Structure formats: structure tokens, C-alpha cells
Amino acid sequence: MDASFSTIVSRLQALSTSDHTSVVSLNLFVALLLACIVIGHLLEENRWMNESITALMIGLCTGIVILLTTGMKSSHLLVFSEDLFFIYLLPPIIFNAGFQVKKKQFFRNFMTIMLFGAIGTLVSCTIISLGAIEFFKKIGINSFDIGDYIAIGAIFAATDSVCTLQVLNQDETPLLYSLVFGEGVVNDATSVVLFNAIQSFDLNHIDPRIALQFIGNFFYLFFASTMLGVLTGLLSAYIIKKLYFGRHSTDREVALMMLMAYLSYMMAELFYLSGILTVFFCGIVMSHYTWHNVTESSRVTTKHAFATLSFVAETFIFLYVGMDALDIEKWRFVSNSPGTSVAVSSVLLALVLAGRAAFVFPLSLLSNLTKKNPNERISFRQQVIIWWAGLMRGAVSMALAYNKFTSSGHTHLRDNAIMITSTITVVLFSTVVFGFLTQPLIRLLLPSPKHTSIVVSDPNTPKSFTFPLLRGGQDSEPDLVVPDIGRPGSLRALWTTPAHTVHYYWRKFDDAFMRPVFGGRGFVPYVPGSPTERSVHQWEG
């Protein structure tokens, strides 16, 4: 009896010690997040640095300090977990991107974005996979099969859309931002869908039937994920429009928007779809319909709440990756063959460069052939920036690599350990070097013209903007009043001016059917004495 009691006491003490260690780790991590915010603010005007690089460097420096203080035994406060990344950190970032995106610019370039994001990712994945098959065996990596090589292609075809948010400015370069970021979101979704599809099939015994099933599954995941996001966004708009929570409590409608957004992501994961695509399109639909149905105070609250959650999650991810990069356990496995690890990292970097070039320039040419207006075409200098800005690899690649080559973050196989350390090397090098040089490259290739800036601070849009009077009609604001688009005269207009033609018919359909049911600008429910009604009277006066 006494022995069992003492055993229970010792276990409780051990648990207490473990809990205290976790509390200490979390305290230090929160302090580091605060440091990232402060230092990022101080470096705001620096043309070379951005907040993602700042957080990454702070994470690396912290990892070095922990290594030295623990006698080279540990380098991180928290262990990298793909579940933590995909379930808690990525959803607010992608949702806010969809919620704040300039919709008109995004959908004006929708076909180009889909070309780059879907077709381009498949091209990049193919080139990286074939290159890995060709070079890895020469380096001494012999344990991988065809499925592993295709998974490597999917892992390194995934661009870092989070870092793109940091290095490109939506107001200064709206076309580039729309193309690179829109492509980044579709690219991440495509890579994850492709990666998951690979896991579901035995590619060592492939035949035409399996190939068709694979392609069909891929397109099903893509379409179903998008529709789930759209339907969830429309459901949130309908509920808030019909019940109008704001007449009693603005807190409820804000909570409903947040929970419906997160529900869309988790439902996608529940049904084995792409949560990235789902939550992105949910954000777009919510900004178009749901956001206009809430009270004015809730509009301000949601705008800043989503942006703040996204900002904290972005900083957390880069700090997290920087600290985990120096995990001594992973590097210990490759210490006997450092040359192999360096060679694998170099080959992967070269393949990333080649894979991206292989689709950016040809697909840009194809896109330009469909553009009648020369001002809407992608110039060669812009193509170079699109190629360069998409070279960064980040937490999505890290999470997929951990999922493929480790078990609960650990591996005891040499080749798997080499892939993990090589992924870390590629992520660090691409984020720091390519991210470091992106803004100077933009200034070099696209010097800012002297133009007049105007400020749009319209309470009817999810975001207030300061943007230049853009040349070539590159209007960056989704909800600005645009010149009336004449009725397309024939089917030929759909080919020569697809964006204008689709926009014309979509606006007619939206105004006639969608907004009366789901709300939106011009269809906000008026409740006597509500903040919305008072604000409308102020604007009318």
C-alpha cells in the first residue's frame, strides 16, 4: 500500500515538474513573440528586412543560445508539429488573406492564377521529382521508391504564401501581389491535395486505371474544397442576415463569423479535403456578403481581429521554424555524411529554381496571348519578379516533410534524416536569401513612378487602402465603382475579354439573386435604432 502511494506521489511530482517546464517554455516563447513584434516595428523602414526574416533570425539566435546552455542537447522550446501548424496556425492566415484580398484584382487575373497555381505546381512537381530520381541515386540516396520521389516533388513545389504576404505590398504592386499571392494559395492547396492523393495510392504498380483514379480524385478534392468554403460562407451570411444578432449583441455575430470560418477548415479536414482552399474561399465569400450584414462596430472588430490573429500566427510560424532548424537530434544522424546533406540541399535548391522557371515564363506567355489590352499583359520584368518571389519555401514544406519522413517528429533512418535537414536548409536559405533580396529586386526592375496617392477609407469595405493611381487600369480595390461594362455582343467577347464578360454577367446574377438572399452592399437589413441604420443616415445626409 505504502509502495503504491509513494509511486503515485512520485508520478504527481514528475507531472508537476513537466507542467512547470511547459509553463516556462511558453513564457519564453511569448516573450520572444513580443520581441519579434518590437524589433519588426523598429525595422519597419528597412528596405532589406521584413518581419518574417526578423522572426526567423530571432528563432535561430534563440536556438543557438539554448544549444549552448543545454550542452548541445536541445535547441528548441517547442517541438515542430505538423498538426499544430495545419490545425491552429495556418487557418487564420489563409482566411484573413481571403477576407482582405482585393477581389476585383484577384478575379480579374483568376485564369492566370489558376494556370500558375494548379498547372504550374504540377509542372514544378514533375521536374523536381524527375530531377530527384536522376541525381539522388548518384549522391547515395537509394532507399526511396517512386511514391517517395513524387512526394518530394509535392513538398518542394509548395511555395510560402505566408512569406509572400511580407515581401510584396498589395497597394504598391497590386498585379504582382494578386498573381503571386493568389498563385501561392492555390499552389499550397494543390501541393497538399497532391501529397495526400499520393499517400492514398500505390504508385509502384501504376496502370491507366489507377492514373485516371488519381487524376479524378485530384480534381474532386479541388472542386469539393472550393464549394465547401463557398457554401459555408453563404450559410454564415444567410444566418446573420436573417437573425440579425447585432440588435442584441455584437459579440455574438463576431463569434459566429470566427467560428463559421474555422468550422469550414475543420469540416474540410474531416472530409479529407483541402482546408487551405476551403478557408480561403470562405474568407472571400464572407467579405463579400457576411461582412456587410453585421453592425458597423462588428465590421471594425472583425477586420482587426482577423488581421491580428493572422499576424500573430505568421510570427509564431517563422519563430517556430527558426528554433526547430537547429534541432541537434536531426543533425546528429547526418553528421557522418555532411557532404551528402549539402549535395541533396544544393540539388533541391537547383530543382526549385528550374521547376519554377519551367512554368512561370511559358505560362506567362500563354496568358499574354489571351490579353487584348497590352497594359494587362505580364511584362518580362514582372515575370522575373513572379519567378523570384515564388522561390521561397516555408512551413508548408516543413510540415509535409515531417509528415512524410518522420514519426511524431523523430526518425532513425539516415535517408529520412537527410531529407528533413535538407528541407530545413532549403527553407532557411530560400526565406532569408530570396526573401531578403525580393524588395530590392522589385525596386530595381519596377522603379516606382511619381504618382499621386489617394486614400480610400470606406466603411463599406473590409479594409481601408492607400493606393496609387495605377496605370493601365490596374484598379486594386475590389469594391470601387467601376465604369459600366457594356453588354457583350457575342460569344467572341468571352474569349477576347473574358474578365469583363464574366464580370458583367456575374454582377447581374449577384444583384438579382445572390444579394437579396445573402445580403451584401445595398442589401443590409435595417433594424430601427441599429448602428447600421444610423451610419446609413449619416452617409445619406
C-alpha positions as CSV (number, residue, x, y, z in Angstrom):
1,M,0.0,0.0,0.0
2,D,2.8,2.4,1.0
3,A,4.7,1.5,-2.1
4,S,1.8,2.2,-4.4
5,F,1.1,5.5,-2.6
6,S,4.8,6.6,-3.0
7,T,4.6,5.7,-6.7
8,I,1.6,7.9,-7.1
9,V,3.3,10.8,-5.3
10,S,6.4,10.4,-7.4
11,R,4.3,10.4,-10.6
12,L,2.5,13.5,-9.5
13,Q,5.7,15.3,-8.7
14,A,7.1,14.3,-12.1
15,L,3.9,15.6,-13.7
16,S,4.2,18.8,-11.8
17,T,7.8,19.3,-12.9
18,S,6.8,18.6,-16.5
19,D,3.9,21.1,-16.3
20,H,6.2,23.7,-14.8
21,T,8.7,23.1,-17.6
22,S,5.9,23.6,-20.2
23,V,4.9,26.9,-18.5
24,V,8.5,28.2,-18.5
25,S,8.8,27.3,-22.2
26,L,5.5,29.0,-23.1
27,N,6.6,32.1,-21.1
28,L,9.8,32.3,-23.0
29,F,8.1,31.7,-26.3
30,V,5.5,34.5,-25.7
31,A,8.4,36.8,-24.7
32,L,10.1,36.0,-28.0
33,L,6.9,36.8,-29.9
34,L,6.8,40.2,-28.2
35,A,10.4,40.7,-29.1
36,C,9.7,39.9,-32.8
37,I,6.9,42.5,-32.8
38,V,9.0,45.2,-31.2
39,I,12.1,44.6,-33.4
40,G,9.9,44.2,-36.5
41,H,8.4,47.6,-35.8
42,L,11.9,49.2,-35.3
43,L,13.0,47.7,-38.7
44,E,9.8,48.7,-40.5
45,E,11.6,51.2,-42.7
46,N,14.5,48.9,-43.5
47,R,14.4,48.1,-47.2
48,W,16.2,44.7,-46.7
49,M,14.4,43.2,-43.7
50,N,10.8,42.1,-43.2
51,E,9.0,40.6,-40.2
52,S,9.3,37.0,-41.4
53,I,13.1,37.2,-41.7
54,T,13.3,39.0,-38.4
55,A,11.3,36.3,-36.6
56,L,13.3,33.6,-38.4
57,M,16.6,35.1,-37.3
58,I,15.4,35.6,-33.7
59,G,14.4,31.9,-33.7
60,L,17.8,30.9,-35.0
61,C,19.6,33.0,-32.4
62,T,17.4,31.7,-29.6
63,G,18.1,28.1,-30.8
64,I,21.9,28.8,-30.6
65,V,21.6,30.2,-27.1
66,I,19.5,27.1,-25.9
67,L,22.0,24.8,-27.5
68,L,24.9,26.4,-25.6
69,T,23.1,26.5,-22.3
70,T,21.9,22.8,-22.5
71,G,25.3,21.4,-23.5
72,M,24.3,20.8,-27.2
73,K,21.4,18.6,-26.1
74,S,18.4,20.7,-27.2
75,S,17.7,23.8,-29.3
76,H,14.0,24.5,-29.0
77,L,11.3,25.3,-26.5
78,L,8.6,23.6,-28.5
79,V,8.9,20.6,-31.0
80,F,7.7,21.3,-34.5
81,S,4.3,19.6,-35.1
82,E,2.5,19.5,-38.4
83,D,-0.8,19.1,-36.5
84,L,-0.2,22.4,-34.7
85,F,0.7,24.1,-37.9
86,F,-2.1,22.8,-40.1
87,I,-4.9,22.9,-37.4
88,Y,-4.2,26.1,-35.4
89,L,-1.7,28.3,-37.2
90,L,-2.4,28.1,-40.9
91,P,-6.2,28.6,-40.9
92,P,-6.3,32.3,-39.6
93,I,-3.5,33.3,-42.0
94,I,-5.2,31.8,-45.1
95,F,-8.7,33.0,-44.0
96,N,-7.5,36.6,-43.5
97,A,-5.8,36.5,-46.9
98,G,-9.1,35.7,-48.5
99,F,-11.1,38.1,-46.3
100,Q,-8.8,41.1,-47.1
101,V,-7.9,40.2,-50.7
102,K,-8.8,42.8,-53.3
103,K,-11.4,40.7,-55.0
104,K,-11.6,42.5,-58.3
105,Q,-7.9,42.3,-58.9
106,F,-7.9,38.6,-57.8
107,F,-10.8,37.5,-60.1
108,R,-9.6,39.7,-63.0
109,N,-6.5,37.5,-63.0
110,F,-8.3,34.3,-61.9
111,M,-7.4,32.3,-65.0
112,T,-3.7,33.3,-64.8
113,I,-3.7,32.5,-61.1
114,M,-5.2,29.1,-61.7
115,L,-2.7,28.4,-64.5
116,F,0.2,29.2,-62.2
117,G,-1.2,27.7,-59.1
118,A,-2.6,24.4,-60.4
119,I,-0.9,23.6,-63.8
120,G,2.4,25.3,-62.7
121,T,2.5,23.3,-59.5
122,L,2.1,20.1,-61.4
123,V,4.9,21.1,-63.8
124,S,7.2,22.1,-60.9
125,C,6.4,18.9,-59.0
126,T,7.2,16.8,-62.1
127,I,10.5,18.5,-62.7
128,I,11.6,18.2,-59.1
129,S,10.5,14.6,-58.9
130,L,12.4,13.7,-62.1
131,G,15.4,15.6,-61.0
132,A,15.5,13.9,-57.6
133,I,15.2,10.4,-59.3
134,E,18.1,11.4,-61.6
135,F,20.5,12.9,-59.0
136,F,19.7,11.3,-55.6
137,K,21.0,7.8,-56.5
138,K,24.3,9.4,-57.7
139,I,24.6,11.1,-54.4
140,G,24.0,8.0,-52.4
141,I,20.2,8.2,-51.5
142,N,19.0,4.7,-52.5
143,S,16.1,3.8,-50.2
144,F,13.3,5.9,-51.9
145,D,10.6,4.5,-54.2
146,I,8.6,6.3,-56.9
147,G,6.0,7.4,-54.4
148,D,8.6,9.0,-52.2
149,Y,10.1,10.9,-55.2
150,I,6.7,12.3,-56.2
151,A,6.1,13.2,-52.6
152,I,9.4,15.1,-52.6
153,G,8.2,16.9,-55.7
154,A,5.0,17.9,-54.0
155,I,6.8,19.0,-50.8
156,F,9.2,21.3,-52.7
157,A,6.7,22.6,-55.2
158,A,4.8,24.3,-52.3
159,T,5.7,28.0,-52.2
160,D,5.5,30.0,-49.0
161,S,2.4,32.2,-49.3
162,V,2.9,33.4,-45.8
163,C,6.3,35.0,-46.7
164,T,4.8,36.4,-49.9
165,L,2.4,38.5,-47.7
166,Q,5.5,40.0,-46.1
167,V,7.7,40.8,-49.1
168,L,5.0,42.1,-51.5
169,N,2.8,45.1,-51.0
170,Q,-0.8,44.8,-52.0
171,D,-1.1,48.6,-52.6
172,E,2.3,49.3,-54.3
173,T,2.2,46.3,-56.7
174,P,-1.4,45.1,-56.9
175,L,-1.0,43.0,-60.0
176,L,2.1,41.2,-58.7
177,Y,0.6,40.7,-55.3
178,S,-2.6,39.3,-56.8
179,L,-0.7,36.9,-59.1
180,V,2.0,35.7,-56.7
181,F,-0.2,35.5,-53.6
182,G,-3.2,34.1,-55.4
183,E,-0.9,31.5,-57.0
184,G,0.7,30.8,-53.6
185,V,-2.6,29.9,-52.0
186,V,-3.7,27.7,-54.9
187,N,-0.2,26.3,-55.1
188,D,-0.2,25.3,-51.4
189,A,-3.6,23.8,-51.8
190,T,-2.5,21.9,-54.9
191,S,0.6,20.6,-53.2
192,V,-1.3,19.4,-50.1
193,V,-4.0,17.8,-52.2
194,L,-1.3,16.1,-54.4
195,F,0.6,15.0,-51.4
196,N,-2.5,13.5,-49.8
197,A,-3.5,11.8,-53.1
198,I,0.0,10.2,-53.4
199,Q,-0.4,8.8,-49.9
200,S,-3.7,7.2,-50.9
201,F,-2.4,5.3,-54.0
202,D,0.2,2.6,-54.5
203,L,2.3,4.3,-57.3
204,N,4.7,1.4,-57.5
205,H,2.2,-0.6,-59.5
206,I,0.6,2.2,-61.6
207,D,-1.6,1.4,-64.6
208,P,-4.0,3.6,-66.7
209,R,-6.9,2.8,-64.3
210,I,-5.0,4.0,-61.2
211,A,-3.7,7.0,-63.1
212,L,-7.3,8.0,-64.1
213,Q,-8.5,7.5,-60.5
214,F,-5.6,9.6,-59.2
215,I,-6.4,12.5,-61.6
216,G,-10.2,12.2,-60.9
217,N,-9.5,12.2,-57.1
218,F,-7.3,15.3,-57.5
219,F,-9.9,17.3,-59.3
220,Y,-12.7,16.1,-57.0
221,L,-10.7,17.4,-54.0
222,F,-10.1,20.7,-55.7
223,F,-13.7,21.3,-56.6
224,A,-15.2,20.0,-53.4
225,S,-12.9,22.0,-51.2
226,T,-13.8,25.2,-53.1
227,M,-17.5,24.6,-52.9
228,L,-17.4,23.8,-49.2
229,G,-15.8,27.1,-48.5
230,V,-18.3,29.0,-50.6
231,L,-21.3,27.2,-49.1
232,T,-20.0,27.8,-45.5
233,G,-19.5,31.5,-46.3
234,L,-23.0,31.8,-47.8
235,L,-24.5,30.0,-44.8
236,S,-22.9,32.4,-42.3
237,A,-24.2,35.4,-44.4
238,Y,-27.8,33.9,-44.5
239,I,-27.9,33.2,-40.8
240,I,-26.6,36.7,-39.8
241,K,-28.9,38.4,-42.3
242,K,-32.0,36.6,-41.2
243,L,-31.4,36.5,-37.4
244,Y,-29.5,39.9,-37.2
245,F,-27.7,39.2,-34.0
246,G,-26.5,42.8,-33.8
247,R,-29.7,44.1,-32.4
248,H,-29.0,42.3,-29.1
249,S,-25.2,41.6,-29.1
250,T,-22.4,42.4,-31.5
251,D,-20.3,39.8,-29.7
252,R,-22.5,37.0,-31.0
253,E,-22.2,38.0,-34.7
254,V,-18.4,38.4,-34.3
255,A,-18.1,35.0,-32.6
256,L,-20.4,33.4,-35.3
257,M,-18.1,34.8,-38.1
258,M,-15.0,33.5,-36.4
259,L,-16.4,30.0,-35.6
260,M,-18.0,29.6,-39.1
261,A,-14.7,30.4,-40.7
262,Y,-12.8,27.9,-38.5
263,L,-15.6,25.3,-39.0
264,S,-15.1,25.5,-42.8
265,Y,-11.5,24.5,-42.3
266,M,-12.2,21.7,-39.9
267,M,-15.0,20.3,-42.0
268,A,-12.6,20.1,-45.0
269,E,-10.1,18.2,-42.8
270,L,-13.0,16.0,-41.6
271,F,-13.9,15.0,-45.1
272,Y,-10.3,14.7,-46.3
273,L,-10.5,17.8,-48.5
274,S,-8.1,20.8,-48.8
275,G,-8.7,23.1,-45.8
276,I,-6.5,25.7,-47.4
277,L,-8.7,26.2,-50.4
278,T,-11.9,25.9,-48.3
279,V,-11.0,28.6,-45.8
280,F,-9.6,30.9,-48.4
281,F,-12.8,30.9,-50.5
282,C,-14.8,31.1,-47.3
283,G,-12.9,34.3,-46.5
284,I,-13.7,35.8,-49.9
285,V,-17.4,35.0,-49.6
286,M,-17.6,36.3,-46.1
287,S,-16.0,39.6,-47.1
288,H,-18.5,39.9,-50.0
289,Y,-21.7,39.0,-48.2
290,T,-21.4,38.3,-44.4
291,W,-19.3,41.3,-43.5
292,H,-21.9,43.7,-44.9
293,N,-24.7,42.1,-42.8
294,V,-23.1,42.9,-39.4
295,T,-23.2,46.1,-37.4
296,E,-20.6,48.8,-38.0
297,S,-18.8,48.1,-34.7
298,S,-18.6,44.4,-35.6
299,R,-17.1,45.3,-39.0
300,V,-14.3,47.2,-37.3
301,T,-13.9,44.4,-34.8
302,T,-13.7,41.5,-37.3
303,K,-11.4,43.4,-39.7
304,H,-8.8,44.0,-36.9
305,A,-9.4,40.7,-35.1
306,F,-8.8,38.6,-38.2
307,A,-5.7,40.6,-39.2
308,T,-4.3,40.4,-35.6
309,L,-4.8,36.6,-35.4
310,S,-3.1,36.2,-38.9
311,F,-0.2,38.4,-37.8
312,V,0.5,36.5,-34.6
313,A,0.2,33.2,-36.4
314,E,2.7,34.3,-39.1
315,T,5.2,35.5,-36.5
316,F,4.7,32.3,-34.5
317,I,5.4,30.1,-37.5
318,F,8.7,31.8,-38.5
319,L,9.9,31.9,-34.9
320,Y,9.0,28.2,-34.6
321,V,10.8,27.2,-37.8
322,G,13.9,29.2,-36.9
323,M,14.2,27.4,-33.5
324,D,13.4,24.0,-34.8
325,A,16.0,24.3,-37.6
326,L,18.8,23.7,-35.1
327,D,17.3,20.6,-33.5
328,I,20.5,18.6,-32.7
329,E,18.8,15.2,-32.9
330,K,18.1,15.6,-36.7
331,W,21.6,16.9,-37.5
332,R,23.3,14.1,-35.4
333,F,22.1,11.5,-38.0
334,V,23.8,13.3,-40.9
335,S,27.0,14.3,-39.0
336,N,28.8,11.3,-40.5
337,S,27.9,12.3,-44.1
338,P,27.7,16.2,-44.2
339,G,28.7,16.2,-47.9
340,T,25.6,14.1,-48.8
341,S,23.3,16.5,-46.9
342,V,24.9,19.6,-48.6
343,A,24.7,17.9,-52.0
344,V,21.0,17.0,-51.5
345,S,20.2,20.5,-50.4
346,S,22.0,22.0,-53.4
347,V,20.2,19.7,-55.8
348,L,16.8,20.5,-54.3
349,L,17.5,24.3,-54.5
350,A,18.6,24.0,-58.1
351,L,15.5,21.9,-58.9
352,V,13.2,24.5,-57.2
353,L,14.8,27.3,-59.3
354,A,14.4,25.2,-62.5
355,G,10.9,23.9,-61.7
356,R,9.6,27.4,-61.1
357,A,11.2,28.9,-64.3
358,A,9.8,26.0,-66.3
359,F,6.2,27.2,-65.8
360,V,6.3,30.9,-65.0
361,F,7.7,32.1,-68.3
362,P,5.8,29.7,-70.6
363,L,2.5,30.2,-68.8
364,S,3.0,34.0,-68.7
365,L,3.4,33.9,-72.5
366,L,0.3,31.8,-72.8
367,S,-1.6,34.2,-70.5
368,N,-0.4,37.2,-72.5
369,L,-1.8,35.7,-75.7
370,T,-5.3,35.9,-74.3
371,K,-4.9,39.6,-73.2
372,K,-6.1,42.1,-75.8
373,N,-5.1,45.1,-73.8
374,P,-1.2,45.5,-73.7
375,N,-1.4,47.0,-70.3
376,E,-2.9,43.8,-68.9
377,R,-0.1,41.7,-70.1
378,I,2.7,40.5,-67.8
379,S,5.9,42.1,-68.8
380,F,9.2,40.2,-68.7
381,R,10.4,42.2,-65.7
382,Q,7.2,41.3,-63.9
383,Q,7.7,37.6,-64.9
384,V,11.2,37.7,-63.3
385,I,9.7,39.1,-60.0
386,I,6.9,36.4,-60.1
387,W,9.5,33.7,-60.6
388,W,11.8,35.1,-57.8
389,A,9.1,35.9,-55.2
390,G,7.7,32.3,-55.5
391,L,11.0,30.6,-54.8
392,M,10.6,30.9,-51.0
393,R,9.7,27.7,-49.2
394,G,8.3,27.7,-45.8
395,A,6.2,25.9,-43.1
396,V,4.0,24.0,-45.6
397,S,7.1,22.3,-47.0
398,M,8.4,21.7,-43.5
399,A,5.0,20.2,-42.3
400,L,4.7,17.9,-45.4
401,A,8.3,16.7,-45.0
402,Y,7.8,15.9,-41.3
403,N,4.6,14.1,-42.2
404,K,6.4,12.0,-44.8
405,F,9.8,11.3,-43.3
406,T,9.3,11.3,-39.5
407,S,7.1,9.6,-37.0
408,S,5.9,12.1,-34.3
409,G,8.8,14.4,-35.3
410,H,11.5,11.7,-34.9
411,T,13.3,9.5,-37.4
412,H,16.1,6.9,-37.1
413,L,16.6,6.3,-40.8
414,R,19.6,8.0,-42.4
415,D,18.0,9.0,-45.7
416,N,14.9,10.3,-44.0
417,A,17.0,12.4,-41.6
418,I,18.9,13.8,-44.6
419,M,15.6,14.8,-46.2
420,I,14.5,16.6,-43.0
421,T,17.8,18.5,-42.6
422,S,17.8,19.3,-46.4
423,T,14.2,20.6,-46.2
424,I,15.3,22.8,-43.2
425,T,18.3,24.1,-45.2
426,V,16.2,24.9,-48.3
427,V,13.5,26.7,-46.2
428,L,16.1,28.8,-44.3
429,F,18.2,29.6,-47.4
430,S,15.2,30.5,-49.6
431,T,13.4,32.5,-46.9
432,V,16.4,34.5,-45.8
433,V,18.3,35.0,-49.2
434,F,15.4,35.1,-51.7
435,G,13.1,37.0,-49.2
436,F,16.0,39.3,-48.3
437,L,16.5,40.3,-52.0
438,T,12.9,40.4,-53.2
439,Q,12.1,44.0,-52.3
440,P,15.4,45.4,-53.7
441,L,14.7,43.4,-56.9
442,I,11.3,45.0,-57.2
443,R,12.8,48.4,-56.8
444,L,15.4,47.7,-59.4
445,L,13.1,46.2,-62.0
446,L,10.0,48.2,-61.3
447,P,11.1,51.7,-60.1
448,S,8.1,53.5,-58.5
449,P,6.7,56.1,-60.9
450,K,5.9,59.5,-59.5
451,H,2.2,59.4,-59.0
452,T,-0.5,60.8,-56.8
453,S,-1.8,58.7,-54.0
454,I,-5.4,58.8,-52.7
455,V,-6.7,57.3,-49.5
456,V,-9.8,55.2,-49.5
457,S,-11.4,54.9,-46.1
458,D,-14.7,53.5,-46.9
459,P,-16.6,51.8,-44.1
460,N,-18.3,49.6,-46.7
461,T,-15.1,47.6,-47.5
462,P,-13.2,45.2,-45.2
463,K,-10.1,47.2,-45.4
464,S,-9.1,50.8,-45.8
465,F,-6.5,51.4,-48.5
466,T,-3.9,53.8,-49.6
467,F,-3.0,53.1,-53.2
468,P,-1.6,54.8,-56.3
469,L,-3.5,56.0,-59.3
470,L,-2.5,52.9,-61.2
471,R,-1.6,52.9,-64.8
472,G,-3.2,50.6,-67.3
473,G,-6.5,50.5,-65.4
474,Q,-5.0,48.2,-62.7
475,D,-7.5,49.1,-60.1
476,S,-6.6,47.5,-56.8
477,E,-9.8,48.0,-54.9
478,P,-12.5,45.3,-55.2
479,D,-15.5,47.4,-54.3
480,L,-14.7,50.7,-56.1
481,V,-17.3,51.9,-58.6
482,V,-16.1,50.9,-62.0
483,P,-17.2,52.1,-65.4
484,D,-20.2,50.3,-66.7
485,I,-19.3,47.4,-68.8
486,G,-21.3,47.2,-72.0
487,R,-23.4,44.1,-72.7
488,P,-21.1,41.6,-74.5
489,G,-22.2,41.4,-78.2
490,S,-21.3,37.8,-78.9
491,L,-19.6,34.7,-77.7
492,R,-16.4,36.1,-79.2
493,A,-16.3,38.6,-76.4
494,L,-16.0,35.8,-73.9
495,W,-12.7,34.9,-75.5
496,T,-11.3,38.4,-76.3
497,T,-12.4,40.0,-72.9
498,P,-13.2,37.1,-70.6
499,A,-12.7,39.0,-67.3
500,H,-15.1,41.8,-68.4
501,T,-17.6,39.5,-69.9
502,V,-17.8,37.2,-66.8
503,H,-17.8,40.2,-64.6
504,Y,-20.8,41.7,-66.5
505,Y,-22.9,38.5,-66.1
506,W,-21.8,37.9,-62.6
507,R,-22.8,41.3,-61.4
508,K,-26.3,40.9,-63.0
509,F,-26.7,37.5,-61.3
510,D,-25.3,38.7,-58.0
511,D,-27.6,41.8,-57.8
512,A,-30.7,39.8,-59.0
513,F,-30.4,36.6,-57.0
514,M,-27.5,36.4,-54.5
515,R,-27.5,39.7,-52.6
516,P,-31.3,39.8,-52.0
517,V,-30.9,36.3,-50.3
518,F,-27.5,36.5,-48.6
519,G,-27.1,40.3,-48.1
520,G,-24.1,42.4,-49.0
521,R,-23.6,46.0,-50.0
522,G,-27.0,47.6,-50.8
523,F,-28.9,44.7,-49.2
524,V,-28.1,45.2,-45.5
525,P,-31.0,44.5,-43.1
526,Y,-32.1,47.7,-41.4
527,V,-33.3,47.5,-37.8
528,P,-34.7,50.6,-36.2
529,G,-32.0,52.2,-34.0
530,S,-29.3,49.9,-35.2
531,P,-25.7,51.3,-35.8
532,T,-26.1,50.3,-39.4
533,E,-29.2,52.4,-39.9
534,R,-27.6,55.4,-38.2
535,S,-24.5,55.1,-40.3
536,V,-26.6,54.9,-43.5
537,H,-28.5,58.1,-42.5
538,Q,-25.1,59.8,-41.8
539,W,-23.8,58.9,-45.3
540,E,-27.1,59.9,-46.9
541,G,-27.0,63.2,-45.1
